[in-house]
């Protein structure tokens, strides 16, 4: 069986959540299937500027075809268009223009996909909100398997994505919350789908003492791993942590790993280690009292799974349905809705070592049971086998005509999202689950 993986960026040194997810899946499936990646020449998602050479490449043994991006991203134009479709009554054409503005626009990649209708049995399309996944699904709907990586953010309320959710062959969801939200916004329960997520490559020989020595981490600390930006809740995290240090005499630091987009406060208890290699990252997580996940929007959170794999508890933003749901299902983390919750959770983790140890133990079991690589691979292979035995049951809904696309009748995406059910799903993983 031959599979294509389509994703907006791809490389061993590209660490965005969806991109890393795509690379891990491509590399794991390549031991069982004939896998080829189709991607752009872009490295930076804020510009989509071509940086890799176009043509054939190889990343960790997986063949990669790179295609040029036709234009760089205009951030100001994208912000203006986002406000229009997220906050106002608008037209479907304005949503399509928003999608073009977000990019990455690569006509040559889409042309390659259309020419290869018979070459690939199925095409895994990552990250529904981007141009390539949308037009890729419309190009080859009968072979399209979508990995939406969809967060509960205004873009999910755009009307243009609803036919995609209803028209692909199958959907590989990251969480029960993501699936519930997509079902609610698109009524796509008839599309085969499974909650699968992704695993991680945990190195052997993780050593917390090595991290403490190398980085001079002499006090207990919380660790944050990821892009340091407001959209990930980091501004609120800095505020909450500063307020905690002002009223608590606990000797606790906050350690940050990742690239800083948001200015980091000059605070004696906040340490920024910058970008570190995987071994250092896992060593630091293992040395932490807990991983803190302040993000408002997640479709899974790979780093939370990594912390649980290492037996560390997670302190998560409870206003993110996915993080809250994962903490409940794993029984391996605490969550907060406000500053009082945040302070109380830290006091509980630091003041009750048996509880922290139990949460870590539960997290390790949760990762092994639901997110180990054999579990993830089996769900993909079972879905491909199922689809190969069935005829494509329906066609993608066509786009409306020229005049219909320009009628200002589409509600603000934020209003659509606000009308959807909220809260964590209390469903639990079944490794054999593939829902119709």
C-alpha positions, 0 to 999 in steps of 0.5 A: 500500500502506498501512502502520501503525507501532505503537510505544510512544512517538513524537516528534522529540525521543524518542531511545530506541533502538526509538523512534528506529528506528521513526521512521526507518523510518516516515519513510523508508517514507513516501516510497514507501508510505502510512504512519501511526503509532499510538502513545501520549501518553507521553513518559517510558518510566519512567512512561508518563504522558500528556504529548502530547495525544490525537488527530492529530499530524504528525511530520516529515510522517508522520501520527501518531495518539496514544492515552491510556495508561490507567494510569501505571507502578508501578516497584515493582510491575513490579520485584516481578513481574519478579523473580517471572517471571525467577527463579522457577517461575511461571504464564503468568498471572503473565507476562501480569500482568508485561506489564500492569505493564510497559505502556504499557496503551492499550485505545483504541489496541488498539481502533483497531487491531482496527477497522482490520483492512481499513484497513492492508495490514500493521502494523509492530509495534515492540519485542516486550517491550511491551504494544502489540506483544504484544496488537497481534500477537494482534489482527491476526496476519495483517497483523502484521510484527514488529520485535522489537528483542529483546536477550538479557535475561531477558524474552526467555525468557518463555513468552508471547512464543513464540506471537508469534514463531511467529504473526506474518506476518514478522519484521524482525530487527536482527542475526543474533544476535537471529534465532538467539536467537529461533529457538532460544527459539521454533522459528519458523524457518518464519516469513518473516524478514530481518536488516535493522536500520536506517540513520541520517541522517548529516548533511553537513559533519561537522567534528571540529575544530568539536567540539574547539573548542566543547567544549574537547576538547584531548586524545584521547578515547573517546566514549560516546553513549546513556543513562548507566545501569548496564544499559548497562554504564556503571558497569563502563565508569567502573570500567575507565576509572578503572583504566586512567588509574591505570596508563597515562600516555596522555593519554586522556579519556572523553567522555559524551553523553546523559542521566545516570540513573547518577551520573557519577564526579567524575573529572578525565578524564571529561567529561559533555556532556549531551544535544546536538543531532545535529550536535554528536553527530556532530562529537564522534564524528568527533573521537574516537579510538573510540566505546566501547559497554559495553552487555551487551544490544543488538539492534543498536546504532545509534550503533555504525553511526553511528561506522562511517559516520563512519570511527571504530573501535568498542571494544565489550563482547565479552560482548554477542553482538550487539556482538561479532558486529558487530565481527567482521562489519565488521572495524571494531572491537575488543572486550573481555571483562575489564579486561585486554582493555579496557586492551590494546584501548585501547593498541592503538588509540592505539599503532597509528594505521594499524590504527585507520585501517584499522578506520575504513575498514572500518567506513565500507564496512560501513555503506555495504554493509549499512546504507545507506538504499537497502539497508534500504528495499529489504528492507522493500519486498521483504518487503511485496511477498512477503507481499502475494502470499501467503496468511496461512499460519497463525493465532496460537496461542490463549492457554490457558484460565483454569485452564491459565494459572494452573498454576505450570509455567512455568520461570524466564525466566532459566533458559530464556535460560541454556539457549540457544546463546550467541556471535556469529553468523558469518553475513554480510549478503546484501542480497537475503536474505529467509529463509523 
